[in-house]
């Protein structure tokens, strides 16, 4: 699985003019299941992200996790993280999991992140979504499992 994690002051996702998920201070997680991924990769990524120390402590150092900081997460499916740009000018997405498997792993990942104790809201898998965010820092981290 691939994830792009952004520490945010706030973030929201809108579908058809309606806000369907949002977070205040916390994380915006764009997530993509790749071919061959399974629950083990989702478990690993959820545990790692929940404990990732990218929030400031009292001394201003990145030493606290989303759990430590009392933040929450907005998780949005993003199959374009599977983009292959090695040839030509049009990205290929054949490395992404099939839509059915991608949706299953997306839902599984969000459940595992919530099981870690992180309050989670989501986008809508496969929908045309508008994502707004205020990146705090900015802090943006790429992860793979």
SULTAVEN-V366515 format. One record per pair of residues at least 6 apart in sequence whose C-alpha atoms are under 7 Angstrom apart, sorted by the first residue. I is the first residue (numbers start at 1). J is the second residue. D is the distance in whole Angstrom. If there is no record, write none. Layout:
i:I j:J d:D
i:I j:J d:D
//
This chain:
i:1 j:32 d:6
i:1 j:33 d:5
i:1 j:34 d:5
i:1 j:37 d:6
i:1 j:41 d:6
i:1 j:42 d:7
i:1 j:144 d:6
i:1 j:145 d:5
i:2 j:31 d:6
i:2 j:32 d:5
i:2 j:33 d:7
i:2 j:81 d:7
i:2 j:143 d:6
i:2 j:144 d:4
i:2 j:145 d:7
i:3 j:29 d:6
i:3 j:30 d:5
i:3 j:31 d:4
i:3 j:32 d:6
i:3 j:142 d:6
i:3 j:143 d:5
i:3 j:144 d:6
i:4 j:29 d:6
i:4 j:30 d:5
i:4 j:31 d:7
i:4 j:140 d:7
i:4 j:141 d:6
i:4 j:142 d:5
i:4 j:143 d:6
i:5 j:27 d:7
i:5 j:28 d:6
i:5 j:29 d:5
i:5 j:30 d:6
i:5 j:140 d:6
i:5 j:141 d:5
i:5 j:142 d:6
i:6 j:27 d:6
i:6 j:28 d:5
i:6 j:29 d:6
i:6 j:135 d:6
i:6 j:139 d:6
i:6 j:140 d:4
i:6 j:141 d:6
i:7 j:26 d:6
i:7 j:27 d:5
i:7 j:28 d:7
i:7 j:135 d:6
i:7 j:136 d:5
i:7 j:139 d:5
i:7 j:140 d:7
i:8 j:25 d:6
i:8 j:26 d:5
i:8 j:27 d:6
i:8 j:28 d:7
i:8 j:133 d:7
i:8 j:134 d:5
i:8 j:135 d:4
i:8 j:136 d:5
i:9 j:24 d:6
i:9 j:25 d:4
i:9 j:26 d:7
i:9 j:134 d:6
i:9 j:135 d:6
i:9 j:136 d:6
i:10 j:23 d:5
i:10 j:24 d:4
i:10 j:25 d:5
i:10 j:133 d:6
i:10 j:134 d:6
i:11 j:22 d:6
i:11 j:23 d:5
i:11 j:24 d:7
i:11 j:28 d:7
i:11 j:132 d:5
i:11 j:133 d:4
i:11 j:134 d:6
i:12 j:19 d:7
i:12 j:21 d:6
i:12 j:22 d:4
i:12 j:23 d:6
i:12 j:131 d:6
i:12 j:132 d:5
i:12 j:133 d:7
i:13 j:19 d:6
i:13 j:20 d:6
i:13 j:21 d:5
i:13 j:22 d:6
i:13 j:123 d:6
i:13 j:129 d:6
i:13 j:130 d:6
i:13 j:131 d:4
i:13 j:132 d:6
i:14 j:20 d:6
i:14 j:129 d:6
i:14 j:130 d:5
i:14 j:131 d:6
i:15 j:128 d:7
i:15 j:129 d:5
i:15 j:130 d:7
i:20 j:123 d:7
i:21 j:74 d:7
i:21 j:121 d:5
i:21 j:122 d:5
i:21 j:123 d:6
i:22 j:74 d:6
i:22 j:121 d:6
i:23 j:72 d:6
i:23 j:73 d:6
i:23 j:74 d:6
i:25 j:71 d:6
i:25 j:72 d:7
i:26 j:66 d:6
i:26 j:71 d:4
i:26 j:72 d:5
i:26 j:73 d:6
i:27 j:72 d:6
i:27 j:73 d:5
i:27 j:74 d:6
i:28 j:73 d:6
i:28 j:74 d:5
i:28 j:75 d:6
i:29 j:73 d:7
i:29 j:74 d:6
i:29 j:75 d:5
i:29 j:76 d:6
i:30 j:75 d:6
i:30 j:76 d:5
i:30 j:77 d:6
i:30 j:78 d:6
i:31 j:76 d:6
i:31 j:77 d:5
i:31 j:78 d:5
i:32 j:77 d:6
i:32 j:78 d:5
i:32 j:79 d:5
i:32 j:81 d:6
i:32 j:82 d:7
i:33 j:96 d:6
i:33 j:97 d:5
i:33 j:102 d:5
i:33 j:105 d:7
i:34 j:82 d:7
i:34 j:95 d:6
i:34 j:96 d:4
i:34 j:97 d:5
i:35 j:95 d:6
i:35 j:96 d:5
i:35 j:97 d:4
i:39 j:105 d:7
i:41 j:145 d:5
i:42 j:105 d:7
i:42 j:109 d:5
i:43 j:109 d:7
i:43 j:112 d:6
i:44 j:145 d:7
i:45 j:145 d:6
i:46 j:109 d:6
i:46 j:112 d:6
i:46 j:113 d:5
i:47 j:113 d:7
i:47 j:116 d:7
i:50 j:65 d:7
i:50 j:66 d:6
i:50 j:67 d:6
i:50 j:113 d:7
i:50 j:116 d:7
i:50 j:118 d:7
i:51 j:65 d:5
i:52 j:65 d:5
i:53 j:62 d:6
i:53 j:63 d:5
i:53 j:64 d:5
i:53 j:65 d:4
i:54 j:62 d:5
i:54 j:63 d:6
i:54 j:64 d:6
i:54 j:65 d:6
i:55 j:62 d:5
i:55 j:63 d:6
i:55 j:64 d:5
i:55 j:65 d:6
i:55 j:66 d:7
i:55 j:69 d:7
i:56 j:62 d:4
i:56 j:63 d:6
i:56 j:64 d:6
i:57 j:63 d:6
i:57 j:64 d:6
i:66 j:72 d:7
i:67 j:118 d:6
i:72 j:118 d:6
i:72 j:119 d:5
i:72 j:120 d:6
i:73 j:118 d:7
i:73 j:119 d:6
i:73 j:120 d:5
i:73 j:121 d:6
i:74 j:120 d:6
i:74 j:121 d:5
i:74 j:122 d:5
i:75 j:110 d:7
i:75 j:121 d:6
i:75 j:122 d:5
i:75 j:123 d:6
i:76 j:122 d:6
i:76 j:123 d:5
i:77 j:106 d:7
i:77 j:123 d:7
i:77 j:125 d:6
i:79 j:96 d:6
i:80 j:93 d:7
i:82 j:93 d:6
i:82 j:95 d:6
i:82 j:96 d:5
i:83 j:91 d:5
i:83 j:92 d:5
i:83 j:93 d:5
i:84 j:91 d:5
i:84 j:92 d:5
i:84 j:93 d:6
i:85 j:91 d:5
i:85 j:92 d:7
i:103 j:125 d:6
i:110 j:120 d:7
i:114 j:120 d:6
//
